[in-house]
Amino acid sequence: MSNRSPLALAVLLTCAAPAQAQDADELARKLSNPVAAMISVPFQYNYDDAIGPEEGDRHLLNIQPVIPASIS
């Protein structure tokens, strides 16, 4: 490993921090807008026990992708 690697990493992290803060602000703005053009893939996991006369178990995973599409 060269001596410049830690210095290059420090410079890269210093430059990336403001960009991450800006990206976080933009993401928060888009999340607050219900019609923003964002792809989301939410997962919902449900577990039920003692189902039916044999008291079986049920595992249910709902995947509901949302992909925006332009109409015009």
C-alpha positions as CSV (number, residue, x, y, z in Angstrom):
1,M,0.0,0.0,0.0
2,S,1.4,3.4,-0.9
3,N,1.6,6.3,1.5
4,R,-0.8,8.3,-0.6
5,S,-3.7,5.9,-0.1
6,P,-4.8,7.1,3.4
7,L,-4.5,10.8,2.2
8,A,-6.5,10.0,-0.9
9,L,-9.1,8.3,1.2
10,A,-9.3,11.2,3.6
11,V,-9.8,13.7,0.7
12,L,-12.4,11.5,-0.9
13,L,-14.4,11.2,2.3
14,T,-14.1,14.9,2.9
15,C,-15.4,15.7,-0.6
16,A,-18.2,13.1,-0.4
17,A,-19.7,14.3,2.9
18,P,-21.4,17.5,1.5
19,A,-22.7,15.5,-1.5
20,Q,-24.3,13.0,0.9
21,A,-25.9,15.7,2.9
22,Q,-27.3,17.2,-0.3
23,D,-28.5,13.8,-1.5
24,A,-30.2,13.3,1.9
25,D,-32.0,16.6,1.6
26,E,-33.2,15.8,-1.9
27,L,-34.3,12.3,-0.9
28,A,-36.3,13.8,2.0
29,R,-37.9,16.3,-0.3
30,K,-38.9,13.5,-2.8
31,L,-40.2,11.2,0.0
32,S,-42.5,14.0,1.2
33,N,-44.0,14.3,-2.4
34,P,-46.5,11.5,-3.0
35,V,-46.2,12.0,-6.8
36,A,-42.4,12.0,-7.0
37,A,-40.9,9.9,-9.7
38,M,-39.3,7.4,-7.4
39,I,-39.1,3.6,-7.6
40,S,-39.9,1.8,-4.4
41,V,-40.1,-1.8,-3.5
42,P,-41.6,-2.2,0.0
43,F,-41.7,-5.6,1.7
44,Q,-44.3,-6.6,4.3
45,Y,-43.8,-9.8,6.3
46,N,-46.7,-11.3,8.4
47,Y,-46.6,-14.4,10.5
48,D,-49.8,-16.0,11.9
49,D,-49.9,-19.0,14.1
50,A,-52.8,-21.3,15.3
51,I,-54.6,-21.1,11.9
52,G,-57.5,-23.4,11.3
53,P,-58.5,-26.7,13.0
54,E,-54.9,-28.1,12.9
55,E,-53.5,-24.9,14.3
56,G,-51.0,-24.4,11.5
57,D,-48.6,-21.5,10.8
58,R,-48.7,-19.0,8.0
59,H,-45.9,-16.9,6.6
60,L,-46.9,-14.2,4.2
61,L,-44.5,-11.9,2.3
62,N,-46.1,-9.1,0.3
63,I,-43.9,-7.4,-2.3
64,Q,-45.5,-4.3,-3.8
65,P,-43.1,-2.6,-6.3
66,V,-44.1,0.9,-7.4
67,I,-42.6,2.0,-10.7
68,P,-43.6,5.5,-12.0
69,A,-44.7,5.7,-15.6
70,S,-45.3,8.8,-17.7
71,I,-48.8,9.0,-19.3
72,S,-48.0,11.7,-21.8
